Amino acid sequence: MEFLGVKKGINFMIVGEIMGVISSILFGFDTLLLAITSTTINSGNVDELGMVFILSPVPGLISRITVILSSIVLGIGLIKALRDESKFKEALVILIISMLIFSSQFVLQSIQMEYFEIALGLADMWVMVAILQGMVSILDKMKNNDLAEKGIRAIKWSVALTSVSVISNLSYEFFVSNTSLVWAGVSITIVSAAAQIINYIIYISFLSKTKRLYFSK
């Protein structure tokens, strides 16, 4: 069984997810700058405040552009691969829903941003888990039980690390709204970003190993 759809699509999946890592790093930096802005406003340091206001929109804008490009590239990969495994079709549907959520935050500005980030985090996890399940199913058909088991462990890590990120996002607003606790909010931002990056590393490493063994040209 050659799984030509996966062979054509896996490179797009990996590149799309690498762009997702970049977006997570930029978003974490953007959130960090917002927390520093809150601290600077309370300290009354005009020079520092001006510098932060100049810098803060940049990583957020690049992060949003990267999210869009990442979703397009990943979507192309899923479209190519879905004929080989139904889980890739599920991942594509959730990816589209995720992009609708992402777009709606610019319209429904009355809803707090962290709720959008939580919804997007859960949608990203669902996409990731569906892709991993699809790969595990294919590896089962190829009789590679050892690598399939690594895929199952990657799924467990994805759920655990996404939970850490979601809990961090839920508690972030409480800490940054209290001047004395703002640096605790900064720490939570770092923990959330680290959890997402570790999650992507485990996930992309699994995809790359699968590609190297079965789908390299």
Disulfide bonds with the S-S distance in Angstrom:
none
